[in-house]
Structures are given as C-alpha cells and as structure tokens.
Amino acid sequence: MKFVRYFFVGGTAAAFDFLIFALLTKGIHIDWFWSAVTSFVLATLLNYVLSIRYVFQSGARFSRKHHEVMLVFLVSLIGLAINQGVLWMCIDHAHIEPLLAKVIGTGVVFFWNYFARRHFVFKSVPGAT
C-alpha cells in the first residue's frame, strides 16, 4: 500500500518538477542544467512534505528529525545526480527534446527515491515505538 501512496505523492512531485522545468526552460529560456537543478530541489521539498504526511512515518528511524531531513536530501542529491546524468545523456548525446528527457529522468529517479527512502530513510527499526 505504501508504494501506491508513494506513487501518487511521487506523481504529484514529478508533475510539479516537470512544470517548473518546462517553465524555466521553455518560458524563461534558462539552460536545461540549471532548470533541472532548480525544479528538482523544489520538487524534493514538496515530495518530503507529502511523503511524511501520506506515506512514511516521520521519525520512524531517527529520534531527531534533522537526521531524517539530512538523509532525505542525501538520497535526493544522489537522485539529482542520476537525473542530471540521464538528462545529459538524453539531451547532449542522444539529442532528445529536453521535456521528453525530463520525463525519462524523472521515471528513473522515481524508483531510486522510493527504494532508498523506504529501505534507508524511513525504515522502521525493530522494537521502536
């Protein structure tokens, strides 16, 4: 059930990511690299807020919330690197349209984010309340 809830939360964050990316690249004509960084960071914030509200139990593994937030952003930083790598390969090497490349990158990172958050950041500790 968590995966289904995360799918909707991730879908909302992905749509937000894509909208900001499209606005920055197509509307304001900012380079795809910086547009992707900006949209990814903003979508990560939205994803975290929605995830702890609807999917994962905040504080399940760490008694102090700042540890949890730091791990979420570490996982997201790796996700950003994956996203930027996919975009670079798609846009600069395969000459795929940036918006389509963003869809591909988002799809790849969705699975990374779910599994890393589920099994590392929000993993329940046996015996914890």
N, C-alpha and C positions, 0 to 999 in steps of 0.2 A: 504494500500500500504506500510505503514511503516513496518508492520510485515513481508511482503515479502522481502523487502530490508534488514531488520534485520536478516531474515533467512539466506540470502546469506552472510552477514557480519559475523553473528554468526557461520555459517558453515565454513567460512574461518578461523576464530579464533579457532574454535573447531578442525579443521584439523591440524592447527599449534600446538595446545595444545597436541593433540594425538601424532603427530610426535615427538615433544620434549620429551614427556613422554616415548614413545617407545624407543627412542634413549638412554635416561638416564637409563631406567630400563633394557632393553634387550641388548643394546650396551655397556654401561659403567658399568652396574650392580649396579646402585645406588638403595637404598631401595625405594620402591614404595611411601612411605610417602613424602620423600624429592624430589623425581622426580615429584610428583604431585604438590607440592607447587611451585617448580621452573617453571614447564610448565604452570601452571595456572596463575602465575603472569605475565609471558611473553605474554601469550595469552590475558590477560586482557588489557595490554598496546596496543596490536595490535587491539583488539576489540574497545577500546576507540577511537583510531585514525580513524579507518574505520567508526565507528558509527557517529562521528561528521562530517565526510566528506560526507557520503552517506545516513544516516538515520535520525538523530536527529539534530535539530538546536542548536548548541553550544551557550550558553548564553541566552537561551530562558527563563530561570527562574532566573538566577543569573547574576548580572552585572559584578561580578568579577569571572574570570574563575577558580581561585584556589578553590573556594567553590564547583564548579561543579566537578572538579577533585577529591576533597576530598570525595564528595558524591558518585562518581563512584567507588572509591576504598572502601568506606564503604559497598556499595552494593556488590562489588566483594569480600570483606572479608567475608561477610555472605555467598556468593556463594562458596567461598573456604571452609568454614566450612561445608556447605551442601555436597560439593564434597568429602571432606575428610571423612565425615561420611558415605556416600554411599560406597566409596572405602573400608573403614574399615569393614563395614558390609559384603560387597561382597567378599573381599579377605580373611580377617581373620576369618569370621564366616561361610560364605557360600562356601568358597574355590573356588571361581570363578577366572579364569585366570585374572591377572591384566589388560591386554589390553581390555578384554571384560568388566571388571568392570569400566574401564575408560570411555568406550562408554556409559555405563549406567549412570554414574555420570555426564558426560557431557550433556546428554539428560535432566536430571532433572534440572541441573543448567541453561541450556539454557532458560527455561521458567521463572525461577526466575529472571534472568538477564533482560530479555525483559520487563516483567511487572514492575519490580522495576525501571528500567531506564525510561520506557515510562510514568509511573504514578507518579514518585517521582523526579528523577533527571532532566529529560528533559521536564517535564510537562509545557506547556505554561501557563502563568499567564494571566488571562483575563485583557484586556486593555494595556498589554505590547506590545511594538513595536518590 
